[in-house]
Structures are given as structure tokens and as C-alpha cells.
Amino acid sequence: MSSPISEHTPCIGLSPFVELYWDGTFDADSSGLLSLQMIPNGCLELIIHLNDHHCDLLNEKKWSQTPDYIILGLYTKPYEVQFTAPVKVFAIRFKPEAIYNIFKVPASMFKDSYEDMSMVLGLDFRDFCHRLREEKSISAMIRHTEDYLLMSLQRNKINMSYVNLAAELIRNTKGIRIEDLPGKVFISQRQLEREFKDKVGISPKHYLRLTRINEVLRLMNEQQEIELVSVAYHCGYADQAHFIHDFKRITGVIPTIYIKERGRFISNPGLAYYG
């Protein structure tokens, strides 16, 4: 689908932790129900509903209305979302390893699931959300959000770790080999694997697949005519079979089907990963 959202860049002090902010409205179609496949983007989304309408997600095999303030965890496979009325939201897209720095909560808590963030963080967070919903403009919402996040960072005082560095290298170094990561962050392979799964919820290799496919999707969204071979090569794939396997695993379909039917997907990879 053409993206109904607007994206906003975080301040320099938060850029190691927040990929972007976004806002938008999702609405049902003429049948009264819009059902879309959400493609994992390798991040965590903290979504704050700005009106009384919410989307529906599957929870323990039952459709449930999402809470006012929801954290969408690090999903590794596509999932369905439904809209029956206009849903207006403001959202913070966190880099998965960095949510621990801000909230002392590891992303592994939310792997392939969602939670009511007010139940996780409590009264202080609910007060922040209530005040944010009272703001009249997106710029004011972002200012209020950044004040809150910077205060949380200062209060928690968690130093950047080799997990932060490894995740950043995966996002920004095209063609990086996972076996080279430990030497670049000065830690053993076993320690890196353990801490990465602890903080992020998946292995570095699995995270690399997510970031590569999202870079592919970003390029697909930007280009009118798509040469899949060159796009895959640009994103670090030398082997087409490997590329198609990863693409289907993360989006649920092969690349040619995605191109033909992209209107039924929500694919918002956001800012470019690779420099």
C-alpha cells in the first residue's frame, strides 16, 4: 500500500536509540474492514493512539483490540492487522538493542508479540502519554517525546555496550559477515550471541536477515521499475536463491508476488540502513 504515514528524524542525542518518529491515520475500506499484512521492519514500535479507534491484532488465536499505548515487539514473520474505523496514531520506532538503554527493558521481552506499554512502565509513562495526546501539533508531540526519552536515558545511565555496536554495524555495513563481528566489537562469538539474544531477542545472523530484507523493501518502495538481481546484490546478496528464501521467510511471499500485490502489505522500512 502507499504509506499513509509521515516520518520525522530524531534529535542527535537520541539518534543512537530511535530510528524515527511517525504519525498517520489508517482507515477501513468501503467494506468496513481493512486487513493488511504487516512486514517486520527489525525495530520496536511504540504506538500511541490519538483517538478512540484502535486496530485489531491476533492475541492467543483471538482478535483483540489493541491497547491505548502498545509496544509492538521485534517480529520475525509477517502478521495480520485489521482496521474497522479511522485509527490515528503517533509512534516511536526504537532500534531493538537500544530500548534497554532507555527503559531498562530488553527487546527480548516482546519478541513476536505486543504488550500494553503502560502495564510495563507504569504511572510515569501513562502521564507522558496523556500529556502527549493533549498536544496540538506533531512538532509539539516530538518535543514532548524527546524531553521524556532524554530524561529516561539520563535517569537510567546505561552505557552503550558491544551489543549496540554490533547492531549498528549490521545495519550500516553492507555485506558484513557475522563471523567478523566479534573481532570488530572485541568480544567472543559466544558472548556476543548470548548478549544479543538477551537484549534483542534473536541472533545477530537473524537480525542481519531482517535488516537486509528491509533495505530491499525500502528500495522497492522508492523505485518505479525494479531489477531484483541488482537490488539483492546491493543489499549484500550474492546468491539469488538465498535472497528469495530470506524474502519469503520475512514477508510471507516471494519478491515477484510482493511487487504485484504490495497493496495488501504494510511495509515501512523507514530510513536507509546502509551508508
N, C-alpha and C positions, 0 to 999 in steps of 0.2 A: 504494500500500500504506500501511497505517497505520505510522507511523515507529517502528522498533524502537530508536531512539536517544534518549539524553538529552543535552541541550545545557547548556554551562556558560560563563559570561561571563568574559572575561579581566580581569586587573587593569588599572587606569587606565594604567599605564606601557606596557602592551602593546596597548591598545585601538586605537591608530592602525595597528597591523600585523596583529593577529589578530582575526578576526571572532568566533570562538568555539572552544571545545573540545567534542568529543562522544565518547561511548562507546556501545557496544551490541553485540548479537550477531545475526548473520544466519544463518539455517539453511535447509537444503533442505526441500522439502515431502515429502508421502508417496511421491512417485515417486522420491525420492532426488536430484532435481535442481531447483533453483530458478533460473530465468532471468528477469532483470529488465532493463528499460531504464533506464539512469542518465541523468538530465536534467542538463545543465551548469548549475552554480549561480554561475558568474562568479568562483569562487575557486580556490585551490590547496589540495588536501587532502594533508596528511602523515599517512599511516595506519600505525600501529604495531600489528602483530598480537600479541595477547597469548596465543595458544595455537598449536598446531602446524597448525591448519587455515587455509587461505587460499582466497580466491576465485580464479576464473579469468577472465582477460581476453584478448581477441584481441591478438596481437603478430605483425605481419607475416603476417596472414591465418591464424595458427595459435593455438589456445587454449593459454595458458600459465598455470601457477600464479604468482601474484604473489609478489614477494619479501617478506621479513620486514618491511622498512621501506620503504614505497613512497610516492613523491610522485606524486599524480595531477595532471597539469598543467591548464592553463586550456583545457578542452574547449569547443568551439563548436557541437557537434552531439551528439545522443544516442548512447550506446554501450551495448553489452550486457555484463552481468556475470553470472557463474554461480556458484552455491554448491552443493556436494555434501555438506557437513558443517557443523556449527556453527562459525562464524567470529567470534571475539571480538576487538574492536579498541578502541584509543584513538586519537583523531585530533585534529590541529590544523588548523583551517581558516584559511588565510592570505588576506588581501587581496592580490590579484595583484601590485600595484605594490610592495608592502611586503616581499615575500620577499627582494628585493635589499638592503634596509636591514639585514636580519638576517643573511643568509648570503653576501652579495656575489654572488648567483646570480640572474640575471634570469628572470622567469617565462617569457619567450620561449623559453628552452631546452626547456620542457616542453609547448609548445602542442600540443593534441590528442594527447597521448601520456603515458606514465608511465615512471618510472625507479626504479631501486634507489637510494634516497637515501643509503645507506651508501657506495655507489660514488662518489657526487657529493661528499659531505662528509668521508668518511674516518673515521679511528680515533676521534677525539673524539666524533663523532656516534654511532658504534656503542656506545661506552662509556655515553653518555647513555641510549640505548635499552635496553641491558642492565640498567642500574640502574632505569629506569622500570618494566620488566617485573617487577622484584622487589618493587615497592611493593604494599601490600595493599588500598589504597582509592583511589577516584577523586580524592578531595581531596589525597592524598599525591602521586598522579601529576601533578596540576595544579601543586602547589607545586614539585615537581622540574622540571617542564617550564618553569615561569616563571623559575626560577633560571637554567636553561640559556639560555633565549631572551634574558633581560636581560643575561646575560654576553656573549652573542654580539653584541648591539646595542652594548654598551659597547666591545667589542674592535674592531668594525668602524668605528664612529664615522662612519657615512654620514648626512649631513644630509637632512632631508626636502626633496624637490625639487618643482618645479611639476607633475611627473607625479603625485606623491602628492596634491597639492592638487586637480588636475583630476579624478582618480579619485574622490576624496571628494565633490567637487561633483556628479559624475554620480550617485553613489549617494544623495545626500541632498537634491538639488534637483529636486523633481518638475517635469517639463515643461521642463527646461533645454534650450536649443538648442545644438548642438555649435558652431555658428559664433560663439556668445557666449563660449565657454570661453577662447580665447586672451586676450581682454581682461580676464577675471577672474583669470588667473594670470600676466599681464604677460609674455607670450611670444608669438612669432609663430605663426601657424597651422602653417607648415611645420615649425618646431622642435618644436612640441607633437606633431604627427603622428609625426615621426621618433622622438622620445624615447619616446613612448607605445608604439609598436610595438617599440622596442628593449627596454624594460623589461617591458611587459605581454604583447606578442606579437600584439596586434590593435590596430585603430584605435580612437580614442575613440568614434566612431559605432557600431562593432560592440559595444563594451563597454556602451554605453548600451542597446542592444537586449537584451543579456543581463540587465542589472540590471532593466529594466522587466518582462521576462517573468518573472523570478524573483519580483518583487513581486506580479505577477498570481498566480503559483503559491502564494505564501505566503498570500494572501487566499483562494484556492480551498481550501487545506488547512484554513483556520480556519473557513470558513463552511459551514453545512449546505445552505442554499439560495443559489445563485449567480446574480446578474444580470450577465451577461457585459458588457453595454454599460456599466454603471456602474463595474464593476471596471476595464475597459480605460480608461475616461475618468480614473478616479482615478490610474492609473499613467502618465498622460501621453499616451494615445492619443485623438486627436480623430476618427480615421478607422478604422472597423471593418475595412475590407479590409487596411489596413496592420497592424493588430493581429493579425488572423488569419494573415497572411503571416509575421510575425515569430514568432508562437507555433508554427506548424508547422515553421518553419526550425530552431527551437531544441529543440522537444520531439519532432518527427517526426510529430505528428498535429495535427489541428485541435482547438480547445478542447472542442467537444461530445464528441468521441471520447475525449479525455483524461478528461473527467468520468465517462463511462460505464465506462472501462477503467483507472481510475487504479491498481488493484491490481497491474498489471504494470509500474509505474514506481517508481523511487526518486526522489522529489522532496523534497529537504531544503533549501529556500532559506535557512533559518536566521532570523536576526534581521531585523527590518524595516529596509529601507534608507531609506525616506522619513520625514522628520520631520513 
